């Protein structure tokens, strides 16, 4: 095992690009942005591990190089890429720690935590944590704490940190914690019930990964579920679910049944989510939602 900084950078709200401009134009624009991200990473000793749709995963020898690359990526993309009337932006998350390197890929807890940091990030943000960013070591880098939150695989809550890259911070919203907002302050709420366990999401909540794996935010031990099965997210004014599984995700909603497979849909009203098959009879492994 070796210590590396693992960084994920992806196109924010890429689904809207495909929906509004079609596959060919969206793919071309996304490819141009990803090529730019890779070029920037190379300037800071970055190694591209893989491209996953609208996202790149790369590694750096140190957090310092990852920070410089992250800032360079945001500066290179911000305001410079537009498709139609849609400005393209990126979100970045990284973490530093031990990884397993094998056949050109990297694995392990560090990769999982880095992916969660990217999941916390919104368009134009760079998100990391206190384990990868010590302000005493990076005094010249402007940043803010977003509070503490639980990260799958970590016993204690992790302090989440946003790194500023804009020269003008006057437009940055000053809040005590982005990750721990009170529900009454939120315009959008969704309640989840998993076998009596209640989880609430708002428009400010980080995306939540559902699946069989220990690294998931919502672990469902359904026999046909994938390790990383689906993702709950809020975007464009709606709560959505995106299937990432082998066998698909089934929804009961509005009196209708729907199967998702490597696709996304809006959640409306009340309903149920089943992983891997259409069996809604076992309430211990289904998710009930209400918006």
C-alpha positions in Angstrom: 0.0 0.0 0.0 1.1 3.6 -0.6 -0.1 7.0 0.4 -1.7 9.1 -2.3 -4.3 11.9 -2.7 -7.3 10.7 -4.7 -9.3 13.3 -6.5 -12.6 13.2 -8.3 -13.8 16.0 -10.6 -17.0 15.8 -12.5 -19.3 18.0 -14.6 -22.1 19.5 -12.4 -25.6 19.0 -13.6 -24.5 17.1 -16.7 -27.9 15.5 -17.1 -29.4 18.8 -18.0 -26.9 19.2 -20.9 -28.0 15.9 -22.4 -31.7 16.7 -21.9 -31.5 20.2 -23.4 -28.8 19.8 -26.2 -28.8 16.1 -27.1 -26.2 13.4 -26.8 -23.8 14.5 -29.5 -23.4 18.1 -28.4 -23.4 17.3 -24.7 -20.7 14.5 -25.1 -18.5 16.9 -27.2 -18.7 19.6 -24.6 -18.1 17.2 -21.7 -15.2 15.7 -23.5 -13.6 19.1 -24.0 -13.9 19.9 -20.3 -12.6 16.5 -19.1 -9.6 16.9 -21.5 -8.8 20.3 -19.9 -9.1 18.7 -16.4 -6.6 16.0 -17.3 -4.2 18.5 -18.8 -4.3 20.6 -15.6 -3.7 17.5 -13.4 -0.6 16.7 -15.4 0.8 20.1 -14.5 0.8 19.0 -10.8 2.1 15.4 -11.1 -1.4 14.1 -11.4 -2.0 10.6 -12.8 -5.3 9.9 -14.6 -6.7 6.6 -13.2 -9.9 6.5 -15.2 -12.7 8.5 -16.8 -16.2 7.5 -15.6 -18.8 9.1 -17.9 -18.7 12.8 -17.0 -16.1 12.4 -14.2 -12.3 11.8 -13.9 -10.5 10.1 -11.1 -6.8 10.9 -10.6 -4.1 10.7 -8.0 -1.4 13.1 -6.7 1.6 12.4 -4.5 0.5 15.0 -1.9 -2.5 17.0 -0.8 -0.6 20.2 -1.7 -0.4 19.2 -5.4 -4.1 18.1 -5.3 -5.1 21.5 -3.9 -3.1 23.4 -6.6 -4.6 21.1 -9.3 -8.1 21.6 -8.0 -7.8 25.4 -8.0 -6.2 25.2 -11.5 -9.1 23.0 -12.7 -11.8 25.4 -11.4 -10.0 28.4 -12.9 -9.6 26.7 -16.2 -13.3 25.7 -16.5 -15.1 28.5 -14.6 -16.6 30.9 -17.2 -14.7 29.4 -20.1 -17.0 26.6 -21.2 -20.6 27.2 -22.3 -23.0 25.0 -24.2 -25.8 27.1 -25.7 -26.8 29.3 -22.8 -25.7 26.8 -20.2 -22.4 27.6 -18.4 -20.5 24.4 -17.6 -19.1 24.0 -14.2 -17.3 21.3 -12.2 -17.3 20.0 -8.7 -14.2 18.5 -7.0 -13.6 16.4 -4.0 -10.4 14.8 -2.7 -8.9 12.8 0.2 -5.4 11.6 1.2 -4.5 8.3 2.6 -3.4 4.7 2.0 -4.5 3.1 -1.3 -4.1 -0.3 -2.9 -2.6 0.1 -6.4 -3.3 -2.7 -8.8 -3.4 -3.0 -12.7 -3.4 0.8 -13.1 -6.3 1.3 -10.7 -6.5 2.3 -7.0 -8.8 0.9 -4.3 -9.6 1.2 -0.7 -11.1 3.4 1.9 -9.3 6.5 0.7 -11.0 6.2 -2.7 -14.4 5.8 -1.1 -13.9 8.9 1.1 -12.7 10.9 -1.8 -15.8 10.0 -3.8 -17.9 11.1 -0.8 -16.1 14.5 -0.8 -17.0 14.9 -4.4 -20.6 14.0 -3.6 -20.7 16.8 -1.0 -19.5 19.4 -3.5 -21.8 21.6 -5.5 -21.0 23.4 -8.8 -17.9 25.5 -8.5 -16.8 23.9 -5.2 -13.7 22.1 -4.0 -14.4 19.9 -1.0 -12.0 18.0 1.2 -11.7 17.3 5.0 -9.5 17.9 8.0 -7.6 14.6 7.4 -6.4 15.9 4.0 -6.2 19.6 4.7 -4.5 21.0 7.8 -4.8 24.8 7.8 -1.5 25.1 9.6 0.2 23.5 6.6 -1.7 25.6 4.0 -1.9 29.0 5.7 -2.0 30.8 2.3 -5.0 28.8 1.1 -8.4 30.4 1.9 -10.9 28.0 3.2 -13.9 27.5 5.5 -15.2 24.7 7.7 -18.6 23.3 6.7 -19.1 21.5 9.9 -18.8 17.8 10.8 -20.7 14.9 9.3 -20.5 11.1 9.4 -18.7 9.5 6.5 -19.2 5.8 5.9 -16.3 3.8 7.1 -15.2 6.4 9.6 -15.9 5.9 13.3 -15.9 9.6 14.2 -17.6 12.5 12.4 -15.3 14.2 9.8 -14.8 17.9 9.5 -15.6 19.0 6.0 -13.7 21.9 4.4 -14.3 24.0 1.4 -11.3 25.4 -0.4 -11.8 28.8 -2.1 -10.4 29.3 -5.5 -12.2 32.5 -6.6 -10.2 35.7 -6.2 -13.4 37.5 -5.2 -15.1 35.9 -2.3 -17.8 38.6 -1.8 -20.4 36.4 -3.5 -19.7 33.3 -1.3 -22.6 32.7 1.1 -21.4 32.8 4.7 -23.1 30.1 6.7 -22.0 28.1 9.8 -22.5 24.7 8.3 -23.7 23.6 4.8 -23.9 20.0 5.9 -26.0 20.4 9.1 -29.0 22.6 8.2 -32.2 22.6 10.2 -35.2 21.3 8.3 -37.4 24.3 9.0 -34.9 26.5 7.1 -35.2 24.3 4.0 -37.7 24.8 1.2 -37.6 21.1 0.1 -37.8 18.1 2.3 -37.9 14.4 1.7 -38.4 11.7 4.4 -37.1 8.2 4.0 -38.3 5.2 6.1 -36.1 2.1 6.0 -37.6 -0.6 8.2 -38.6 2.1 10.8 -35.4 4.1 10.5 -36.1 7.7 9.5 -33.8 9.7 7.3 -34.6 13.3 6.2 -33.1 15.1 3.2 -33.3 18.7 2.1 -32.1 20.6 -1.0 -28.9 21.2 0.9 -28.3 17.6 1.9 -25.3 15.8 0.4 -26.2 13.1 -2.1 -26.8 9.7 -0.5 -25.5 6.4 -1.9 -27.7 3.4 -1.5 -26.5 -0.2 -1.8 -25.3 -3.4 -0.2 -21.7 -2.1 0.4 -20.4 -1.0 3.8 -19.4 2.3 2.2 -23.0 3.3 1.4 -24.8 6.0 3.2 -27.9 3.9 3.2 -27.1 0.2 3.4 -29.8 -2.1 2.2 -29.0 -5.9 2.4 -31.4 -6.9 -0.4 -30.3 -10.1 -2.1 -30.3 -8.7 -5.6 -28.9 -5.3 -4.7 -25.5 -4.1 -6.1 -22.7 -3.0 -3.7 -23.2 0.6 -5.1 -26.8 0.5 -6.3 -28.3 3.9 -6.6 -27.9 7.6 -5.6 -30.5 10.0 -4.1 -29.8 13.6 -5.0 -31.5 17.0 -5.2 -31.1 19.0 -8.5 -33.1 21.4 -10.6 -35.8 21.7 -7.9 -36.5 18.0 -7.5 -35.4 15.0 -5.5 -34.2 12.3 -7.9 -32.9 8.8 -7.8 -30.2 7.5 -10.2 -29.7 3.8 -10.7 -26.1 2.6 -11.0 -26.8 -1.2 -10.5 -26.6 -4.4 -12.3 -30.2 -5.5 -11.8 -32.0 -2.2 -11.7 -34.2 -0.3 -9.3 -38.0 -0.6 -9.0 -40.3 2.3 -8.0 -43.9 2.3 -6.9 -45.1 5.9 -7.3 -48.5 7.5 -8.1 -50.2 4.2 -8.6 -47.6 3.2 -11.2 -44.6 0.9 -11.3 -41.3 1.8 -12.9 -38.0 0.1 -13.5 -34.8 2.1 -13.7 -31.6 0.8 -15.1 -28.6 3.1 -15.4 -31.1 5.9 -15.6 -32.5 8.7 -13.4 -36.0 9.9 -12.5 -37.7 12.4 -10.4 -39.4 11.3 -7.1 -42.8 12.7 -6.5 -45.3 12.5 -3.6 -45.1 9.2 -1.8 -43.8 5.8 -2.9 -41.5 2.9 -2.4 -38.1 1.9 -3.8 -36.9 -1.7 -4.2 -33.4 -2.7 -5.1 -32.7 -5.5 -7.6 -36.2 -6.8 -8.2 -39.8 -5.8 -8.1 -40.6 -7.5 -4.7 -42.1 -4.9 -2.4 -43.3 -7.5 0.2 -40.3 -7.4 2.5 -40.5 -4.1 4.3 -37.1 -4.6 5.9 -35.3 -4.1 2.6 -37.5 -1.4 0.8 -37.3 2.3 1.1 -40.5 4.3 1.6 -40.3 8.0 0.6 -42.5 11.0 1.1 -41.9 14.5 -0.3 
